[in-house]
Amino acid sequence: MKVALSIPDELFESAETLVKRLGVSRSRLYATALADYVAKHRGRKTTERLNAVYATESGRLDPAVRRAQRRSLEPDTW
C-alpha cells in the first residue's frame, strides 16, 4: 500500500543516509522501522496487562509449595 506522510527534514535526511549505508530501498527502511515500532508497542501492552494482573496477587509462596521446594533441594550424596 502506498501512503503519503510528513516527517521533519532532519529525520528524512538521516533516513536517506541510512538507506545508502544499508543498501536498502526507502520503502524497505520505513516498513522495517514501522514493523519494529508496532512490535515494540504490542509487547508493552502485554507487559502492562501482566503487571495489572500480578499487582493484585501476593508474591508469597504457599507454605506447602515452599516446603516441597525445600525438600527437593536437600543435598544428595553422590
N, CA and C atoms as an extended XYZ file, in Angstrom:
234
Properties=species:S:1:pos:R:3:atomname:S:1:resname:S:1:resid:I:1 pbc="F F F"
N         0.843       -1.167        0.000 N   MET     1
C         0.000        0.000        0.000 CA  MET     1
C         0.892        1.236        0.000 C   MET     1
N         0.498        2.211       -0.741 N   LYS     2
C         1.238        3.467       -0.767 CA  LYS     2
C         0.572        4.454        0.181 C   LYS     2
N         1.421        5.212        0.874 N   VAL     3
C         0.924        6.260        1.767 CA  VAL     3
C         1.786        7.503        1.592 C   VAL     3
N         1.224        8.625        1.919 N   ALA     4
C         1.975        9.877        1.940 CA  ALA     4
C         2.008       10.353        3.377 C   ALA     4
N         3.165       10.789        3.820 N   LEU     5
C         3.267       11.280        5.181 CA  LEU     5
C         4.285       12.392        5.252 C   LEU     5
N         4.238       13.136        6.322 N   SER     6
C         5.171       14.247        6.526 CA  SER     6
C         6.065       13.923        7.704 C   SER     6
N         7.375       14.145        7.519 N   ILE     7
C         8.334       13.959        8.603 CA  ILE     7
C         9.288       15.151        8.574 C   ILE     7
N         9.926       15.422        9.699 N   PRO     8
C        10.877       16.537        9.731 CA  PRO     8
C        12.029       16.301        8.741 C   PRO     8
N        12.513       17.392        8.163 N   ASP     9
C        13.611       17.307        7.187 CA  ASP     9
C        14.820       16.569        7.736 C   ASP     9
N        15.181       16.853        8.961 N   GLU    10
C        16.365       16.225        9.560 CA  GLU    10
C        16.198       14.707        9.643 C   GLU    10
N        15.006       14.247       10.030 N   LEU    11
C        14.748       12.811       10.101 CA  LEU    11
C        14.809       12.184        8.705 C   LEU    11
N        14.257       12.871        7.722 N   PHE    12
C        14.296       12.379        6.344 CA  PHE    12
C        15.738       12.222        5.872 C   PHE    12
N        16.567       13.232        6.122 N   GLU    13
C        17.968       13.173        5.697 CA  GLU    13
C        18.706       12.034        6.391 C   GLU    13
N        18.439       11.833        7.667 N   SER    14
C        19.058       10.719        8.394 CA  SER    14
C        18.633        9.387        7.797 C   SER    14
N        17.364        9.278        7.443 N   ALA    15
C        16.864        8.051        6.828 CA  ALA    15
C        17.510        7.822        5.467 C   ALA    15
N        17.679        8.879        4.695 N   GLU    16
C        18.321        8.758        3.386 CA  GLU    16
C        19.768        8.278        3.524 C   GLU    16
N        20.457        8.794        4.515 N   THR    17
C        21.832        8.356        4.771 CA  THR    17
C        21.859        6.878        5.137 C   THR    17
N        20.916        6.463        5.961 N   LEU    18
C        20.842        5.059        6.379 CA  LEU    18
C        20.494        4.148        5.211 C   LEU    18
N        19.598        4.586        4.339 N   VAL    19
C        19.235        3.822        3.143 CA  VAL    19
C        20.481        3.531        2.315 C   VAL    19
N        21.295        4.542        2.125 N   LYS    20
C        22.518        4.380        1.324 CA  LYS    20
C        23.511        3.458        2.020 C   LYS    20
N        23.644        3.634        3.326 N   ARG    21
C        24.608        2.815        4.075 CA  ARG    21
C        24.199        1.358        4.102 C   ARG    21
N        22.900        1.089        4.279 N   LEU    22
C        22.410       -0.287        4.357 CA  LEU    22
C        22.186       -0.915        2.989 C   LEU    22
N        22.056       -0.084        1.971 N   GLY    23
C        21.801       -0.606        0.628 CA  GLY    23
C        20.402       -1.179        0.475 C   GLY    23
N        19.435       -0.560        1.141 N   VAL    24
C        18.039       -0.992        1.032 CA  VAL    24
C        17.225        0.148        0.436 C   VAL    24
N        16.035       -0.176        0.003 N   SER    25
C        15.172        0.866       -0.546 CA  SER    25
C        14.583        1.702        0.592 C   SER    25
N        14.162        2.886        0.256 N   ARG    26
C        13.498        3.750        1.231 CA  ARG    26
C        12.245        3.060        1.774 C   ARG    26
N        11.479        2.432        0.880 N   SER    27
C        10.260        1.737        1.313 CA  SER    27
C        10.589        0.632        2.312 C   SER    27
N        11.656       -0.111        2.043 N   ARG    28
C        12.060       -1.204        2.940 CA  ARG    28
C        12.452       -0.652        4.308 C   ARG    28
N        13.201        0.435        4.323 N   LEU    29
C        13.619        1.037        5.586 CA  LEU    29
C        12.410        1.479        6.411 C   LEU    29
N        11.497        2.196        5.777 N   TYR    30
C        10.324        2.693        6.500 CA  TYR    30
C         9.424        1.552        6.963 C   TYR    30
N         9.242        0.539        6.135 N   ALA    31
C         8.402       -0.601        6.511 CA  ALA    31
C         9.020       -1.359        7.686 C   ALA    31
N        10.330       -1.553        7.654 N   THR    32
C        11.015       -2.257        8.741 CA  THR    32
C        10.934       -1.454       10.035 C   THR    32
N        11.160       -0.156        9.933 N   ALA    33
C        11.099        0.698       11.123 CA  ALA    33
C         9.700        0.693       11.732 C   ALA    33
N         8.690        0.761       10.885 N   LEU    34
C         7.318        0.759       11.376 CA  LEU    34
C         6.954       -0.584       12.002 C   LEU    34
N         7.388       -1.673       11.390 N   ALA    35
C         7.123       -3.014       11.943 CA  ALA    35
C         7.781       -3.160       13.315 C   ALA    35
N         9.015       -2.681       13.461 N   ASP    36
C         9.700       -2.738       14.757 CA  ASP    36
C         8.967       -1.919       15.810 C   ASP    36
N         8.509       -0.753       15.428 N   TYR    37
C         7.803        0.128       16.357 CA  TYR    37
C         6.488       -0.510       16.824 C   TYR    37
N         5.758       -1.070       15.885 N   VAL    38
C         4.486       -1.723       16.223 CA  VAL    38
C         4.731       -2.920       17.145 C   VAL    38
N         5.733       -3.733       16.843 N   ALA    39
C         6.044       -4.901       17.673 CA  ALA    39
C         6.442       -4.486       19.085 C   ALA    39
N         7.219       -3.430       19.195 N   LYS    40
C         7.654       -2.935       20.495 CA  LYS    40
C         6.452       -2.526       21.344 C   LYS    40
N         5.514       -1.841       20.739 N   HIS    41
C         4.353       -1.374       21.494 CA  HIS    41
C         3.357       -2.486       21.777 C   HIS    41
N         3.305       -3.480       20.945 N   ARG    42
C         2.456       -4.638       21.205 CA  ARG    42
C         2.953       -5.343       22.459 C   ARG    42
N         4.264       -5.510       22.573 N   GLY    43
C         4.861       -6.138       23.753 CA  GLY    43
C         4.640       -5.319       25.006 C   GLY    43
N         4.668       -4.009       24.868 N   ARG    44
C         4.461       -3.128       26.013 CA  ARG    44
C         3.050       -3.303       26.578 C   ARG    44
N         2.066       -3.476       25.702 N   LYS    45
C         0.691       -3.662       26.162 CA  LYS    45
C         0.565       -4.982       26.926 C   LYS    45
N         1.236       -6.010       26.446 N   THR    46
C         1.233       -7.300       27.141 CA  THR    46
C         1.843       -7.148       28.527 C   THR    46
N         2.952       -6.436       28.614 N   THR    47
C         3.604       -6.215       29.906 CA  THR    47
C         2.682       -5.452       30.850 C   THR    47
N         2.001       -4.446       30.336 N   GLU    48
C         1.075       -3.680       31.176 CA  GLU    48
C        -0.050       -4.564       31.702 C   GLU    48
N        -0.566       -5.450       30.857 N   ARG    49
C        -1.633       -6.359       31.297 CA  ARG    49
C        -1.134       -7.322       32.378 C   ARG    49
N         0.058       -7.877       32.172 N   LEU    50
C         0.614       -8.785       33.176 CA  LEU    50
C         0.873       -8.056       34.484 C   LEU    50
N         1.382       -6.848       34.409 N   ASN    51
C         1.614       -6.069       35.624 CA  ASN    51
C         0.311       -5.819       36.368 C   ASN    51
N        -0.764       -5.553       35.644 N   ALA    52
C        -2.064       -5.316       36.282 CA  ALA    52
C        -2.559       -6.575       36.991 C   ALA    52
N        -2.380       -7.723       36.360 N   VAL    53
C        -2.813       -8.983       36.981 CA  VAL    53
C        -2.003       -9.258       38.239 C   VAL    53
N        -0.673       -9.159       38.126 N   TYR    54
C         0.174       -9.508       39.256 CA  TYR    54
C         0.183       -8.457       40.349 C   TYR    54
N        -0.303       -7.266       40.071 N   ALA    55
C        -0.376       -6.229       41.100 CA  ALA    55
C        -1.399       -6.596       42.169 C   ALA    55
N        -2.375       -7.413       41.811 N   THR    56
C        -3.412       -7.799       42.764 CA  THR    56
C        -3.113       -9.122       43.450 C   THR    56
N        -2.044       -9.790       43.043 N   GLU    57
C        -1.694      -11.087       43.600 CA  GLU    57
C        -0.554      -10.950       44.599 C   GLU    57
N        -0.591      -11.782       45.616 N   SER    58
C         0.502      -11.817       46.576 CA  SER    58
C         1.706      -12.494       45.930 C   SER    58
N         2.868      -12.017       46.244 N   GLY    59
C         4.089      -12.614       45.718 CA  GLY    59
C         4.621      -13.728       46.606 C   GLY    59
N         3.932      -13.998       47.680 N   ARG    60
C         4.391      -15.006       48.628 CA  ARG    60
C         3.986      -16.394       48.164 C   ARG    60
N         4.870      -17.336       48.410 N   LEU    61
C         4.570      -18.728       48.078 CA  LEU    61
C         3.691      -19.346       49.149 C   LEU    61
N         2.846      -20.232       48.722 N   ASP    62
C         2.056      -21.019       49.651 CA  ASP    62
C         3.031      -21.837       50.506 C   ASP    62
N         2.806      -21.927       51.813 N   PRO    63
C         3.740      -22.677       52.677 CA  PRO    63
C         3.966      -24.124       52.221 C   PRO    63
N         2.943      -24.779       51.722 N   ALA    64
C         3.109      -26.166       51.262 CA  ALA    64
C         4.043      -26.228       50.051 C   ALA    64
N         3.922      -25.269       49.162 N   VAL    65
C         4.802      -25.213       47.991 CA  VAL    65
C         6.228      -24.935       48.438 C   VAL    65
N         6.380      -24.038       49.384 N   ARG    66
C         7.712      -23.716       49.892 CA  ARG    66
C         8.374      -24.947       50.514 C   ARG    66
N         7.615      -25.714       51.289 N   ARG    67
C         8.171      -26.935       51.901 CA  ARG    67
C         8.565      -27.945       50.828 C   ARG    67
N         7.721      -28.097       49.814 N   ALA    68
C         8.035      -29.040       48.736 CA  ALA    68
C         9.301      -28.611       48.000 C   ALA    68
N         9.460      -27.338       47.779 N   GLN    69
C        10.675      -26.851       47.125 CA  GLN    69
C        11.898      -27.112       47.989 C   GLN    69
N        11.773      -26.856       49.262 N   ARG    70
C        12.895      -27.067       50.170 CA  ARG    70
C        13.302      -28.537       50.179 C   ARG    70
N        12.316      -29.433       50.215 N   ARG    71
C        12.630      -30.872       50.203 CA  ARG    71
C        13.332      -31.266       48.916 C   ARG    71
N        12.920      -30.665       47.813 N   SER    72
C        13.529      -31.037       46.524 CA  SER    72
C        14.962      -30.537       46.408 C   SER    72
N        15.347      -29.607       47.272 N   LEU    73
C        16.693      -29.060       47.209 CA  LEU    73
C        17.624      -29.610       48.276 C   LEU    73
N        17.165      -30.616       49.042 N   GLU    74
C        18.040      -31.187       50.056 CA  GLU    74
C        19.248      -31.817       49.389 C   GLU    74
N        20.385      -31.725       50.051 N   PRO    75
C        21.613      -32.225       49.424 CA  PRO    75
C        21.545      -33.726       49.143 C   PRO    75
N        22.066      -34.097       48.020 N   ASP    76
C        22.167      -35.504       47.628 CA  ASP    76
C        23.574      -35.974       47.888 C   ASP    76
N        23.705      -37.230       48.183 N   THR    77
C        25.046      -37.815       48.297 CA  THR    77
C        25.374      -38.444       46.959 C   THR    77
N        26.528      -38.176       46.476 N   TRP    78
C        26.924      -38.672       45.173 CA  TRP    78
C        27.697      -39.908       45.349 C   TRP    78
